[in-house]
Amino acid sequence: MFHLNLKPFDLSGTSSPAFQTPGTDGKMIQSLLEYYETASGTRSKSNAILYHLQPFPPNTRGYLYFHVEENKPPITGELRFRICGNPWHFEQGHDLRGRNPWETWNISLFRLARIKQYAGIYHLIRRERLVPADVLSDIQKLPMLEKTSAVLYDIGQPFVIDLSVQDVRFTLMHPKYTAFCCLRQLFCDRPRKIHPYTGKAQVRMVLSALPEDAGQPALLMQYLKFLTPVECIVPNYDFRIKKPEVGEFLMKKTNKGQNDVYKHWKYVVKDHDTDTMIARFIGINS
């Protein structure tokens, strides 16, 4: 981890605090931080959803720092905020949480590098050489990311899903390329057009070792942890989508009839542009 400076900040109650950073030409470069935003319940004249910035919570006093997990590549770096009284008590402090209690508030290196409102902080990262110059150069060449998509730097990286939503989206990010994945109607019981479960779960993608997938690479989804209660909301449901259990894989009944059996849901990696990038990301040939 790298402290961006030793000056404490008190963000309590602010919605968009500004930070000034001296540039190489002596001029100040501004950065604007945000906690998170929620839908305001109103729409613009063009019918776009309007969002409202939530203020930082009380007692948000501490230090901005740049963090890279041990043994992870530089592209995984992110800005965090450590709540503590002074820099000498940094290790005894704790990171600011995000919208949900299981989330750490952060701004990814990708966003710091690509979004203008973080220009001052990005300048500090470059000036202090916290990230190799070639990595920053590669990031500038990547396409912009879908805002609602989880970003995975490793195929087995855990991420959070909502079992009641229509689609599950994530982006695989490599320093040289990205691959966007949308798993449509993943938890929808399609014959009945219902979503039988509610709750949020931490999951991961797993390269299938099933015998039937030996000739065609496929990804499975495994439940790692339930972050909110996972409940079936359909009375007398016949569990065509198997009830989620920690450690188990997503299973579905795919045929009709009394002899129906559960089978692993799988994403088969086929031979087209997106799947070629996925195969490249996980180190296999599709």
N, C-alpha and C positions, 0 to 999 in steps of 0.2 A: 504494500500500500504506500501511497505517496501523498503527503500533505501538500495541498496547493498553496497554502500560506499558513502562518501561525496566528492569523487574526480570527477571533471568534465572531460568529454571526448569530443574531437573534432573529429568526424568521417567524416567530410566533404571531399568528393572526394576519400575516401578509398573504396576498393572493398572487402577486407577481413581483417579488423583490428584484431590484436591479443591482448589478455588480459592475464596477468599473475596473478595467485592466489596462495599464499603460502598454501601448504598442511600440514597435521598433522605431517609429517616427516621433514618439513622444505623445501622440494623440491617444485619448482614452477610448477603449473598445468596450462596449456595453454588452452584458449578458443578462437575460431575464430568465429566472427560474419559475417553475410552477409545481404545485403539489400534485393535483390531478383535477380533471374536469368531469362534470356530470351534465347530462341533458337537462336543459332548463324547462322543458315542457312546452316551448314555443318554437315557431318556425319563422324563417326569413321570408321575404317576398317571393323568393325563388323556391320556397318550400323546403329549404335545407334545415336540418335540425340545428338549433342554437344551443351552445354549451356554456356552462357557468363554471368559472374557476373556483375550486374549494380552497380556503385559506389553510396555511400550514397550522398544525395543531398547537395548543399551548405548550410552553416549555421546550420549543424547538430551538435550542441554543447550543451551538457547538461549532464544528469545523467541516468544511468541504474537503473531500480527499478523493484521489483516483485509486481505484482498486482493481487488481487483476488476481483472480484465484490462482493458487499455487499449481504449477504444472499446466496451466492453461495458456493458449496463445494470446498475444497482445490484443488481437481484435476483440476479445471477450471483455476488455476493460470497460469500466463504467465509473461515473461520478456518483459518490454517496455522501451522506451527511451523518457525521458521528456526533451524537449528543453526549457532551461531557463538559465539565467545568473549566478545564484548562488542558493544554496539549500534553502535559505530563501524566494526566489521567486518561489518556486516549484509550488504552487497552481495557480500562475498567468501564468505559462508556458503552453505549449501544447504538446501533444504526437506526436511523429514522425509519419507521415502517411506512408502507404505502397505503393504498386504498383499502386493502384487506390485511388482517393481522399476520398472514403468512408471507406477505410481500415486503421486500426491502425496497424503500424508495431509491430510485437510481435513474440515471440518464446514460444510455449506452454510448460507447465511443462512436458508433456509427452516427447517432443523432447529434452528438457534439460536433462531429466533423462536417455534417451535411446541412444542419439547420442554423440559419443565420442568427437566431436569438441567443445562441450559445457561443458566438464568435470570440468573446473575450476569454472564456474558459478554454476553448480550443487553442487559442493563441498561447495560453500558459502551458498547456500540455506539449505543444510543439517547442516552446522556448526551453522548457525544462527537460526536453528529450525523454519524456516518459514512455513514448511509443516510437518504434523505429520509423524513420521517414518513409521507407518503402511501403510499410503497412498503411500509413496515412494516405499515401499516393494511390494505393490500390482501392481504398475505401471511396475515394472521390470518383472512381470509375464504375462503382457498383450502382445498379438501379435503386431508386427509392423504394422503401418498404411499405407494405400495406399497414396502416396504423393499428388495426385490430389483430394483427397476426403475431403469434408468439415467435420468437427468434431462437433457433437452436443452432449451436455451434458444434454439436456432436449428435449423432443420430440417437444415442441413448440418453440424452439430456432430459431430465424430468421437466414437464410443463403442466400447466393447470388447464382443465377443461370444465365446461358447464354441461352437464348431461341433458339439460333441457333445451339447448340451443339447436338451431337447424343444422349448421355446419361447423366443423372444427378446422381451423386454419393455423398453419405455421409456415415459417420460412427457414430453410436450411441455409446458413451463411458460412461461406468459405471466403478467405481473403481475396480470391480471384473471381468468384461467381456466387450467385444465389439461386435457390430453387424454391418456388412458392408452391405449397401443397394445400388443397382444399378437399377435405373429406366430407362429402355431401351427405346429409341426412344420416349421419353416423349412428345416432341413437334413436332414430325414427323407426317405429314398427310400420314399415311401408304398406303392407296389406291393409292395415287399419288406419294409417295416416295419423298416428299418435306418437307422442314422446312419453313413454311410461315412467321415466325416472326424473327426479330433480336432485340437485346437489352438485357440489364441486369436488373434483378429484384430481390428485396429482398422478400423472400417467407417464409412460415412456414408450417409444417405439423400439421394437426388438426384431432383429433380423431372424426370420423363421429358420428353425432347424428341423422342421417337420419333414418326414420322408417324402411326402407328396410335393414338397417345394424344392426338392433337390435340383430339378432341371430349370426352375424359373424362380429367381429371387423374389421374396415377398416379405413384407413388414407386418408384424402383429402389434397389438396394443395391450400393454400390461398396466393394471391398476397398482399404484404404489402406496397411496395414502388417500384417505377421505378427509377433506378440509372442512366440509360441512356435512350434516347428515344426508346420506343417500337414501332416498325413499321412493317406493313405487306409488304413484298417484292414481293408477287406473284400477278401479274395483274389479276383483275377480280376474285379474290379468293372468294369462296363461304362460307368461314368461318366455315368449318367443325370443326375446333378447334376455339372455341369462342375467339374473340379478348380480350386480357387481360385487366382487369380494376382493379384499386387499391381497395382492400377490397373484391373483388369477388374471387370465386374459379375457378380452372382450369376445364373447361367444354368442352365436345366433343360430336359431333353427331356420334353415333355408328352404326346406321342403314342406309340403302339406301332408297330412295323414297321421295316423296313430303311431307309426314307426319313426316319426321324426326324431332326429338326434342333433345335439349341439355340434357346431363346427366353429373353428376359429374364424373370426373376421380377419381378413387380410387385405393388404394393399399390394397387389402384384405389380412388380416393377417391369413395365413393358418397354417396347422400343419406340419411344417418341421423345420429343425434345425435353419435356419436363422430367420424364423418368430416366433419360440418359444422364441428366444432371444429378438426379438422386442417386443413381448407380455410381456415378463418379464420386459423389460425396461420401458414400459408405464404402467405397473401395472395392466395388464388384463390377463385373461386366454384365449388362442387362441382355 
